[in-house]
């Protein structure tokens, strides 16, 4: 009976602490504890846990007192749980007990170090508590005595606890990022429910303690629960060996996807610098190495030497040791060839055992989800890629070391076949299987290797009307996991024509629609592709590996080139035939998948082979390894959710010189975030933008969401690091090389334009309206067509001139124009039609980058050398924002001579000056160049502080968020 009271003590003390603090807080400080950084009562009317327990006296003291009293019962409960579950030769009880004690310490940590005391420490301790709750919960379920009632309650409460995390994170993002009134109150309800589920889960222990009281008292004589049937969430008999096997399979799957996805970005470096086909593109064919398995001798050697093959595949991770881009590419190519060959060999060799084959396929599939999770945590860069190293955020050495350990564990079992047997079935259906493999590989790689890819497919600018990469990527990962588990549990449903029809519908919606509707299609295709992994890959493993995987990878390469050709049509032979036909790419992918589904649906269920010995047939029962992989999938998703919380923007978005009403604007062509030496350049770009104190910057050549660029997004990293709003610009399905806008000022509205391009590549443009010190300022970011395409550049100059002339607000153009100053199309951009002025007409050294403006006081201009980051300099200009429309009009009426008169640096205020850091020789290869020093212009501030309040009364912020300005829609259309 005494044992029954311990869980009640463990439950009653925390409940008294939390609920007591809630009652006292609401009674004494209600309006204070419901107020957050954005809203107060009545928008927010229920307090969060942190505000209740950590902000005020006496509720804080009351809470800490009862939590301290609960430490004894909780520690005793953990100890007693260990006593009734331990048994000889088992380590899981010790592990679970250790997690329980650590969890208790973390509880004490975030209880006594509140968010008011130290916000970061409080968050770390709180997150650690949540992470430790996972092994504690799953371990308790696995070790539960055979009591159906207790097991049922534990499963329900655990499911409710972890299921609550999803809506809780969602509403936290709605509050923190979107500043939705009332969202924090909804978040608070989910947060409080976690407390109740957590306490209730531990209270269930009462049932087990009451039935095992005698066994607990007689520890030395009892079997300590020996003979319990643990048919629960985890394996019937947990062992560290099987857990390590699962971890090795998943991590080695992660290595495969990391190596494969790095090939495209390293190959891309060479045509990028050659401005055309370089010859190095041939290395994409390294993926077809499984064709070697058509030879019996090679197949036998491969099956017998799988460890050597898998270790050789780690060359793709070790390539970062090589500084020379060409040699690094060849190392990656060799690693990819070995990775494809070794995985095809292993899957073929394991096909004799359903359990072992399924386990390997699950590891390979979960490796993709883990890769997407890691890329999300590193803001779309994979830390083990060969374009990463220690200086730009890489964890290459750690990844390689773990890769070696994973391979050694992954290959520790003897192969089930020798490879010397007669050829596996090589009938006509193997070709259909190869088609299915090709469609699956291409879909997984092009759409799911990064969770932000499809979000950017449906992105249409501001106001935000759809998902955001940093806050909704977890939805993509969740649907990937759901799809994988569905395909595991119901493979015939996943491979049915009904599922195929749903997948086709999802692909169509993703291709044709935008915003949330388009993203619903994205989630459908994500779940469908992952659901096909187990049935299609397992089916392919039982065919000829040379055909199913060798031909499959060859067709996959054709699809990769196809989806590159649709945007690179100006640089490749035959490119105009597939110009801008992403819909054809999606249709081809679904047709290939249809071939695989046809083969699956026409193949009868495979009976278990009667020739295998018992140890070969069932080293792990399917239900066991499925539970291990299911728990791993849950853990990966929790890690993704925690990464989402850590990535929630917390910047105040303040401009650098707000006291001077200054905008510092820049334009930079960033060469797809690969520097001259083939290293990822985001960190170096961030440093220069930050040190140049840019408030607004247009970036060009930024669309990296394709296989050849690694499915990356530099703008996420820069926006979060620099504390800026971001518009990605036209998405990856709009067939441009990319244009993006980063701004310290709120982006009220933005429209995307694809300018006329009848001959050459599409020219992207962004037209954004910013709230700058209470005035509406338009910013245009634009990338013109190539020099060779004169008609394109003529039509584009006319389009942009009209677009810029359509606004009477102050405006800035940050652009890549491909024209000489004062000549040709320059006189359309700078004209009476556009109303724009050149930032410095006397600068005759330009060819590509230009900054134009109107209605602003231009006060400084500089050109900063690029170092080895890219092939184009950074151009920067400073403007003072007039306090009223009348002052802007007066500026426009000033003569050219007055407008362009220059003065010495000492004649302008301190806040107007560019950083001295880059004078002379500068730093890190960056310096003011061409005219050596920045230029300053004689234009007084004018206006008056009393005029600042006019601001948005001319055209208010509310007018933009409502979508109408003077009766005109502002959402914009895509210009084709």
TORRODO-677346 format. One record per residue (C-alpha): x, y, z. Coordinates in steps of 0.2 Angstrom, whole numbers, padded with zeros to 4 digits, always signed. Layout:
REM residues N
XYZ ...
//
This chain:
REM residues 976
+0000+0000+0000 +0014+0012+0004 +0021+0009-0014 +0004+0015-0021 +0006+0032-0012 +0022+0036-0020 +0015+0039-0038 +0001+0049-0030 +0014+0060-0021 +0024+0062-0037 +0007+0068-0045 -0001+0078-0031 +0015+0089-0028 +0018+0095-0046 -0001+0098-0048 -0002+0108-0033 +0013+0118-0038 +0007+0122-0056 -0012+0124-0052 -0008+0133-0036 +0003+0146-0045 -0010+0147-0059 -0024+0152-0046 -0013+0164-0036 -0006+0172-0052 -0024+0175-0059 -0030+0181-0043 -0016+0194-0040 -0008+0198-0057 -0020+0192-0070 -0017+0206-0083 +0002+0206-0080 +0004+0187-0083 -0007+0186-0098 +0002+0200-0107 +0016+0195-0119 +0028+0205-0130 +0014+0209-0143 -0003+0209-0135 -0012+0209-0118 -0029+0207-0112 -0042+0205-0120 -0033+0198-0135 -0023+0187-0123 -0033+0180-0109 -0025+0164-0102 -0007+0164-0096 +0007+0153-0102 +0016+0141-0090 +0032+0151-0090 +0023+0168-0086 +0013+0159-0072 +0028+0151-0063 +0042+0163-0066 +0037+0181-0067 +0029+0186-0050 +0029+0183-0032 +0021+0174-0022 +0016+0162-0036 +0034+0159-0041 +0039+0154-0023 +0023+0143-0021 +0027+0134-0037 +0046+0131-0032 +0041+0125-0015 +0030+0111-0020 +0041+0106-0035 +0055+0104-0022 +0044+0093-0012 +0040+0082-0027 +0058+0078-0030 +0058+0064-0016 +0042+0055-0022 +0048+0056-0040 +0066+0050-0036 +0058+0035-0026 +0046+0031-0040 +0061+0030-0053 +0070+0019-0041 +0055+0007-0037 +0052+0006-0056 +0069+0000-0059 +0068-0013-0045 +0052-0021-0052 +0058-0021-0070 +0077-0026-0069 +0082-0043-0073 +0099-0052-0076 +0107-0048-0092 +0096-0033-0097 +0102-0015-0098 +0086-0007-0103 +0080-0005-0085 +0096+0004-0080 +0095+0015-0095 +0077+0020-0092 +0081+0024-0074 +0095+0035-0079 +0084+0044-0091 +0071+0046-0076 +0084+0053-0065 +0091+0065-0078 +0073+0071-0082 +0071+0075-0063 +0086+0085-0063 +0081+0095-0079 +0064+0098-0071 +0073+0106-0056 +0084+0116-0068 +0070+0124-0078 +0060+0126-0062 +0073+0136-0052 +0080+0145-0067 +0065+0154-0074 +0064+0162-0091 +0065+0179-0081 +0081+0174-0073 +0090+0167-0089 +0079+0164-0104 +0092+0154-0114 +0096+0142-0099 +0078+0140-0095 +0074+0135-0113 +0089+0123-0114 +0084+0114-0098 +0066+0114-0104 +0070+0107-0121 +0082+0094-0112 +0067+0089-0101 +0056+0086-0117 +0070+0076-0126 +0073+0065-0111 +0054+0062-0109 +0055+0052-0126 +0066+0038-0119 +0058+0038-0102 +0041+0036-0110 +0045+0023-0123 +0056+0014-0110 +0042+0013-0097 +0030+0006-0111 +0043-0007-0116 +0046-0012-0098 +0028-0012-0092 +0022-0028-0083 +0008-0038-0092 -0006-0027-0086 -0017-0022-0101 -0025-0008-0092 -0009+0001-0087 -0001-0002-0104 -0017+0006-0113 -0016+0021-0102 +0002+0023-0105 +0000+0022-0124 -0014+0034-0124 -0006+0047-0113 +0011+0046-0122 +0002+0048-0139 -0007+0063-0132 +0009+0071-0125 +0019+0070-0141 +0004+0073-0152 +0001+0090-0142 +0018+0096-0147 +0013+0098-0165 -0001+0111-0162 +0008+0119-0148 +0023+0123-0159 +0011+0129-0173 +0002+0141-0162 +0019+0147-0154 +0025+0151-0172 +0008+0160-0175 +0012+0171-0160 +0031+0173-0162 +0032+0175-0181 +0015+0181-0187 +0010+0190-0171 -0008+0183-0172 -0018+0190-0158 -0024+0176-0146 -0012+0163-0153 -0002+0164-0137 -0018+0160-0127 -0021+0144-0138 -0003+0140-0136 -0004+0141-0117 -0019+0128-0117 -0008+0116-0126 +0007+0120-0115 -0004+0117-0099 -0011+0100-0106 +0007+0094-0108 +0009+0096-0089 -0007+0086-0086 -0002+0072-0098 +0015+0071-0090 +0009+0070-0073 -0004+0057-0078 +0008+0046-0086 +0018+0044-0071 +0003+0041-0060 -0001+0026-0070 +0013+0018-0061 +0001+0016-0046 -0007+0001-0055 +0010-0008-0057 +0016-0005-0039 +0000-0011-0031 +0001-0028-0040 +0020-0031-0038 +0021-0025-0020 +0027-0042-0014 +0040-0044-0028 +0047-0027-0023 +0049-0032-0005 +0057-0048-0009 +0070-0042-0022 +0083-0055-0020 +0071-0070-0021 +0059-0063-0035 +0062-0065-0053 +0060-0046-0054 +0047-0048-0068 +0056-0062-0078 +0044-0068-0090 +0035-0052-0093 +0027-0051-0111 +0032-0034-0118 +0022-0034-0133 +0021-0015-0134 +0029-0001-0144 +0047-0007-0144 +0054-0024-0147 +0047-0038-0136 +0065-0040-0129 +0075-0024-0131 +0094-0026-0134 +0107-0013-0137 +0113-0023-0151 +0097-0021-0161 +0096-0003-0156 +0113+0000-0163 +0109-0009-0179 +0095+0002-0182 +0105+0018-0178 +0118+0012-0190 +0106+0008-0204 +0098+0025-0203 +0114+0035-0201 +0122+0025-0216 +0106+0029-0226 +0109+0048-0221 +0127+0046-0228 +0120+0039-0244 +0108+0054-0247 +0121+0066-0241 +0134+0059-0254 +0121+0058-0268 +0114+0076-0265 +0132+0083-0265 +0136+0077-0282 +0125+0089-0291 +0131+0104-0282 +0150+0100-0285 +0146+0096-0303 +0137+0113-0305 +0152+0123-0300 +0161+0119-0317 +0147+0124-0329 +0144+0139-0318 +0162+0145-0321 +0162+0140-0339 +0145+0148-0343 +0141+0132-0352 +0144+0114-0353 +0161+0110-0346 +0163+0091-0348 +0163+0087-0330 +0144+0084-0331 +0148+0067-0336 +0151+0062-0318 +0132+0062-0315 +0134+0045-0323 +0143+0038-0308 +0126+0033-0301 +0124+0019-0314 +0138+0009-0306 +0125-0005-0301 +0126-0011-0320 +0142-0019-0315 +0132-0032-0305 +0126-0039-0322 +0143-0049-0322 +0142-0064-0311 +0160-0063-0305 +0158-0044-0300 +0142-0048-0292 +0150-0062-0282 +0165-0051-0277 +0153-0037-0272 +0142-0047-0261 +0157-0055-0253 +0165-0038-0250 +0151-0027-0245 +0160-0019-0230 +0174-0013-0242 +0162-0006-0254 +0152+0003-0241 +0168+0010-0233 +0174+0016-0250 +0158+0026-0252 +0164+0037-0238 +0176+0045-0250 +0161+0057-0253 +0162+0063-0235 +0181+0063-0235 +0182+0074-0250 +0182+0089-0240 +0200+0086-0236 +0204+0090-0254 +0205+0109-0258 +0207+0108-0277 +0189+0108-0284 +0193+0096-0298 +0200+0083-0287 +0186+0086-0274 +0173+0082-0288 +0182+0066-0293 +0182+0060-0275 +0164+0064-0273 +0160+0055-0290 +0170+0040-0284 +0160+0040-0267 +0143+0041-0276 +0148+0027-0288 +0153+0016-0273 +0137+0021-0263 +0125+0016-0277 +0134+0000-0280 +0136-0005-0262 +0117-0001-0258 +0111-0011-0273 +0123-0025-0268 +0116-0025-0250 +0098-0024-0255 +0100-0039-0267 +0110-0049-0254 +0097-0046-0241 +0082-0050-0252 +0082-0068-0246 +0075-0062-0229 +0060-0051-0229 +0065-0045-0212 +0082-0040-0216 +0078-0032-0232 +0064-0022-0225 +0075-0016-0211 +0088-0010-0224 +0075-0001-0234 +0068+0007-0219 +0086+0013-0214 +0088+0020-0232 +0072+0029-0231 +0073+0036-0214 +0091+0042-0219 +0082+0054-0231 +0071+0061-0217 +0086+0063-0206 +0096+0071-0220 +0081+0083-0222 +0081+0086-0203 +0099+0090-0203 +0098+0102-0218 +0084+0111-0209 +0094+0113-0193 +0109+0120-0203 +0097+0131-0214 +0097+0120-0229 +0116+0116-0230 +0121+0099-0225 +0136+0100-0213 +0144+0084-0221 +0144+0090-0239 +0161+0093-0247 +0157+0111-0250 +0157+0113-0231 +0172+0114-0219 +0175+0120-0201 +0175+0139-0206 +0158+0139-0214 +0148+0128-0202 +0153+0110-0208 +0154+0095-0196 +0164+0085-0209 +0176+0076-0197 +0162+0071-0185 +0151+0065-0199 +0165+0055-0207 +0169+0047-0190 +0151+0042-0187 +0150+0036-0205 +0165+0023-0202 +0157+0017-0186 +0140+0015-0195 +0147+0005-0209 +0156-0007-0197 +0140-0010-0188 +0129-0010-0204 +0140-0024-0212 +0142-0035-0197 +0131-0049-0203 +0136-0062-0216 +0127-0060-0233 +0112-0072-0236 +0117-0075-0254 +0134-0079-0261 +0131-0070-0278 +0137-0085-0287 +0119-0092-0289 +0110-0091-0306 +0105-0074-0311 +0090-0067-0302 +0074-0065-0312 +0078-0054-0327 +0061-0054-0336 +0053-0040-0344 +0045-0033-0328 +0062-0029-0322 +0062-0014-0334 +0046-0008-0327 +0053-0009-0309 +0068+0001-0316 +0056+0014-0321 +0048+0014-0304 +0065+0016-0296 +0069+0030-0307 +0053+0040-0303 +0055+0037-0285 +0073+0042-0284 +0070+0058-0294 +0055+0062-0283 +0063+0060-0267 +0079+0069-0272 +0071+0084-0282 +0056+0087-0270 +0060+0080-0253 +0079+0081-0250 +0075+0098-0242 +0059+0102-0233 +0058+0120-0240 +0059+0115-0259 +0040+0113-0261 +0036+0127-0249 +0046+0139-0261 +0036+0131-0276 +0020+0139-0269 +0028+0155-0262 +0020+0171-0270 +0027+0185-0259 +0019+0197-0246 +0007+0198-0238 +0011+0180-0233 -0003+0168-0239 +0005+0151-0238 +0018+0141-0228 +0035+0148-0223 +0051+0137-0224 +0058+0140-0207 +0041+0137-0198 +0032+0125-0208 +0045+0113-0214 +0041+0101-0200 +0024+0098-0209 +0033+0091-0224 +0044+0080-0213 +0029+0074-0203 +0020+0069-0219 +0035+0060-0226 +0036+0050-0210 +0017+0046-0210 +0019+0041-0228 +0034+0029-0224 +0025+0021-0210 +0009+0019-0221 +0019+0010-0234 +0027-0001-0221 +0011-0006-0213 +0000-0007-0229 +0012-0010-0243 -0001-0016-0255 -0012+0000-0252 +0003+0011-0255 +0006+0002-0271 -0012+0002-0277 -0019+0012-0291 -0030+0022-0279 -0014+0028-0270 -0007+0032-0287 -0022+0042-0291 -0020+0052-0275 -0002+0055-0278 -0005+0061-0296 -0018+0073-0289 -0006+0080-0276 +0007+0082-0290 -0005+0091-0301 -0011+0103-0287 +0008+0107-0282 +0012+0111-0300 -0003+0121-0304 -0008+0130-0288 +0000+0141-0275 +0000+0146-0257 -0009+0134-0245 -0019+0125-0258 -0003+0121-0268 +0006+0116-0252 -0008+0103-0248 -0003+0095-0265 +0015+0095-0259 +0010+0086-0243 +0001+0073-0253 +0015+0070-0265 +0027+0069-0250 +0017+0056-0241 +0015+0046-0257 +0033+0046-0262 +0038+0040-0245 +0024+0027-0245 +0032+0019-0260 +0049+0017-0253 +0046+0000-0244 +0036-0009-0258 +0045-0003-0273 +0063-0004-0267 +0060-0021-0259 +0052-0027-0275 +0067-0020-0285 +0079-0029-0274 +0072-0046-0279 +0075-0042-0298 +0091-0041-0307 +0101-0028-0298 +0109-0022-0314 +0092-0019-0322 +0082-0013-0308 +0095-0002-0300 +0107+0001-0314 +0094+0006-0327 +0084+0014-0314 +0098+0026-0310 +0101+0029-0328 +0083+0034-0331 +0085+0045-0315 +0099+0054-0323 +0089+0058-0338 +0076+0065-0326 +0089+0075-0317 +0095+0083-0334 +0077+0086-0339 +0073+0096-0324 +0089+0106-0327 +0086+0109-0345 +0069+0117-0342 +0079+0132-0334 +0096+0130-0342 +0089+0129-0360 +0099+0144-0366 +0115+0135-0362 +0112+0117-0368 +0109+0109-0385 +0090+0106-0388 +0086+0116-0373 +0072+0127-0381 +0062+0111-0384 +0059+0109-0365 +0060+0127-0361 +0049+0131-0345 +0041+0114-0345 +0041+0109-0327 +0024+0102-0329 +0032+0089-0342 +0045+0085-0329 +0031+0081-0316 +0021+0071-0328 +0036+0061-0333 +0040+0057-0315 +0022+0051-0312 +0022+0040-0328 +0038+0032-0322 +0030+0029-0305 +0015+0022-0314 +0026+0009-0322 +0032+0003-0305 +0015+0003-0298 +0009-0008-0313 +0023-0020-0310 +0019-0021-0291 +0000-0023-0294 +0003-0037-0307 +0016-0047-0295 +0008-0060-0283 +0014-0059-0265 +0031-0067-0263 +0031-0083-0251 +0045-0084-0239 +0059-0094-0246 +0060-0112-0239 +0078-0114-0242 +0084-0102-0229 +0090-0108-0212 +0081-0102-0196 +0095-0090-0191 +0095-0083-0209 +0077-0081-0210 +0073-0072-0194 +0087-0063-0186 +0074-0050-0181 +0056-0053-0183 +0047-0040-0194 +0037-0033-0179 +0053-0030-0169 +0063-0020-0182 +0048-0010-0187 +0046-0005-0169 +0064+0001-0168 +0063+0010-0184 +0046+0017-0179 +0053+0024-0162 +0068+0031-0173 +0056+0040-0184 +0047+0048-0169 +0064+0053-0162 +0069+0061-0179 +0053+0071-0180 +0055+0077-0162 +0072+0083-0166 +0065+0092-0181 +0051+0100-0170 +0065+0106-0158 +0075+0113-0172 +0059+0122-0178 +0057+0130-0161 +0076+0136-0161 +0074+0143-0178 +0059+0154-0174 +0064+0172-0178 +0068+0182-0162 +0075+0198-0171 +0069+0215-0169 +0073+0220-0187 +0080+0237-0182 +0089+0247-0196 +0107+0252-0193 +0105+0271-0193 +0086+0274-0189 +0090+0290-0180 +0096+0297-0197 +0081+0290-0207 +0094+0281-0217 +0092+0267-0229 +0108+0258-0234 +0104+0248-0250 +0115+0236-0259 +0115+0224-0275 +0125+0209-0276 +0126+0194-0288 +0130+0180-0277 +0134+0166-0289 +0123+0153-0282 +0132+0154-0265 +0148+0145-0271 +0164+0154-0270 +0179+0153-0282 +0186+0138-0273 +0169+0128-0272 +0165+0131-0254 +0148+0137-0248 +0149+0156-0246 +0134+0160-0234 +0145+0164-0219 +0156+0176-0229 +0142+0184-0237 +0133+0187-0220 +0149+0195-0213 +0151+0208-0227 +0132+0212-0228 +0133+0215-0209 +0149+0225-0209 +0143+0236-0223 +0127+0239-0212 +0115+0235-0226 +0097+0238-0222 +0090+0232-0239 +0099+0221-0251 +0095+0213-0268 +0103+0196-0271 +0104+0189-0288 +0107+0171-0294 +0099+0164-0278 +0087+0150-0284 +0096+0135-0277 +0081+0124-0276 +0086+0111-0289 +0096+0095-0288 +0111+0103-0297 +0112+0117-0283 +0109+0105-0269 +0091+0110-0265 +0097+0125-0254 +0091+0142-0249 +0104+0155-0244 +0091+0168-0240 +0085+0158-0225 +0102+0158-0217 +0105+0177-0221 +0088+0182-0215 +0089+0174-0198 +0108+0178-0195 +0105+0197-0200 +0088+0199-0193 +0080+0204-0209 +0063+0200-0218 +0065+0190-0234 +0056+0188-0250 +0063+0173-0260 +0057+0180-0276 +0050+0169-0290 +0050+0151-0285 +0060+0136-0292 +0046+0131-0303 +0046+0148-0312 +0062+0144-0322 +0073+0158-0317 +0090+0159-0309 +0083+0169-0294 +0081+0186-0287 +0079+0189-0268 +0076+0204-0257 +0081+0205-0239 +0075+0220-0228 +0077+0227-0211 +0060+0236-0214 +0043+0227-0215 +0039+0221-0232 +0020+0226-0234 +0018+0219-0251 +0028+0211-0265 +0024+0205-0282 +0035+0194-0293 +0037+0197-0312 +0044+0186-0326 +0049+0199-0339 +0047+0196-0358 +0061+0184-0364 +0056+0177-0381 +0074+0171-0385 +0085+0169-0369 +0083+0165-0351 +0068+0172-0340 +0072+0188-0331 +0065+0188-0313 +0060+0204-0304 +0053+0209-0287 +0042+0224-0284 +0041+0226-0265 +0033+0240-0254 +0042+0243-0238 +0037+0253-0222 +0052+0264-0220 +0051+0276-0205 +0032+0278-0208 +0034+0281-0227 +0030+0269-0241 +0045+0265-0251 +0046+0254-0267 +0061+0243-0270 +0063+0234-0286 +0076+0219-0288 +0079+0214-0306 +0090+0203-0316 +0091+0207-0335 +0094+0194-0348 +0111+0189-0356 +0121+0200-0367 +0118+0189-0383 +0099+0191-0382 +0097+0209-0387 +0078+0208-0391 +0075+0201-0373 +0085+0215-0365 +0076+0228-0375 +0058+0221-0370 +0064+0219-0352 +0070+0237-0351 +0053+0243-0358 +0044+0232-0345 +0054+0238-0330 +0054+0256-0336 +0035+0255-0336 +0034+0246-0319 +0045+0258-0311 +0035+0273-0318 +0019+0266-0312 +0023+0271-0294 +0023+0289-0287 +0031+0283-0271 +0050+0285-0267 +0059+0270-0275 +0075+0261-0277 +0080+0249-0291 +0094+0236-0286 +0098+0228-0303 +0109+0218-0315 +0106+0227-0331 +0119+0221-0344 +0122+0238-0352 +0135+0252-0352 +0131+0269-0343 +0123+0282-0353 +0121+0271-0368 +0107+0259-0376 +0095+0252-0364 +0102+0262-0350 +0092+0277-0357 +0075+0267-0354 +0079+0263-0336 +0085+0281-0333 +0071+0291-0341 +0056+0301-0339 +0045+0286-0341 +0053+0277-0326 +0057+0293-0316 +0073+0285-0310 +0090+0293-0308 +0107+0284-0308 +0115+0283-0291 +0131+0290-0300 +0130+0294-0318 +0149+0298-0318 +0153+0280-0314 +0157+0274-0331 +0165+0257-0326 +0149+0248-0324 +0142+0234-0335 +0130+0224-0325 +0125+0231-0308 +0116+0247-0306 +0107+0256-0292 +0093+0269-0297 +0082+0279-0286 +0069+0293-0286 +0060+0303-0272 +0075+0300-0260 +0090+0310-0254 +0105+0300-0261 +0119+0304-0249 +0133+0291-0252 +0138+0277-0265 +0152+0264-0264 +0158+0249-0273 +0166+0235-0263 +0177+0221-0270 +0170+0203-0269 +0186+0194-0263 +0184+0176-0268 +0165+0175-0263 +0158+0177-0281 +0162+0185-0298 +0153+0201-0295 +0156+0216-0283 +0144+0223-0270 +0137+0240-0274 +0130+0250-0260 +0121+0267-0259 +0114+0277-0244 +0098+0287-0245 +0089+0298-0232 +0070+0295-0232 +0060+0312-0234 +0048+0315-0220 +0034+0319-0232 +0028+0318-0250 +0030+0336-0253 +0049+0335-0249 +0050+0320-0261 +0042+0330-0275 +0055+0344-0271 +0069+0332-0273 +0063+0327-0290 +0061+0345-0296 +0080+0348-0292 +0091+0350-0306 +0104+0336-0311 +0119+0347-0307 +0112+0350-0290 +0107+0332-0287 +0125+0325-0292 +0136+0337-0283 +0149+0328-0273 +0157+0333-0256 +0171+0327-0245 +0167+0314-0232 +0170+0326-0218 +0156+0337-0224 +0143+0324-0220 +0136+0318-0204 +0144+0303-0195 +0129+0292-0198 +0129+0294-0216 +0147+0288-0218 +0152+0270-0224 +0162+0259-0212 +0180+0263-0212 +0184+0245-0210 +0186+0243-0229 +0197+0258-0233 +0214+0256-0240 +0218+0237-0241 +0202+0233-0232 +0199+0216-0224 +0198+0198-0230 +0200+0204-0248 +0186+0217-0247 +0189+0235-0250 +0182+0250-0258 +0188+0250-0276 +0186+0257-0293 +0187+0275-0286 +0195+0269-0270 +0184+0278-0258 +0166+0280-0256 +0157+0295-0264 +0147+0307-0254 +0134+0320-0261 +0128+0337-0255 +0110+0335-0251 +0104+0342-0235 +0092+0332-0224 +0078+0345-0225 +0061+0341-0219 +0057+0341-0201 +0053+0329-0187 +0036+0336-0186 +0032+0329-0203 +0037+0311-0199 +0020+0307-0192 +0012+0310-0209 +0019+0293-0214 +0007+0280-0219 -0008+0291-0219 -0005+0294-0238 -0008+0276-0241 -0009+0266-0225 -0002+0249-0220 -0020+0243-0217 -0024+0247-0236 -0010+0235-0241 -0015+0221-0229 -0033+0222-0235 -0026+0220-0252 -0033+0236-0260 -0025+0253-0264 -0036+0266-0272 -0047+0252-0279 -0032+0242-0287 -0028+0225-0282 -0010+0223-0275 -0008+0205-0276 +0000+0206-0293 +0001+0193-0307 +0015+0183-0314 +0021+0192-0330 +0025+0179-0344 
//
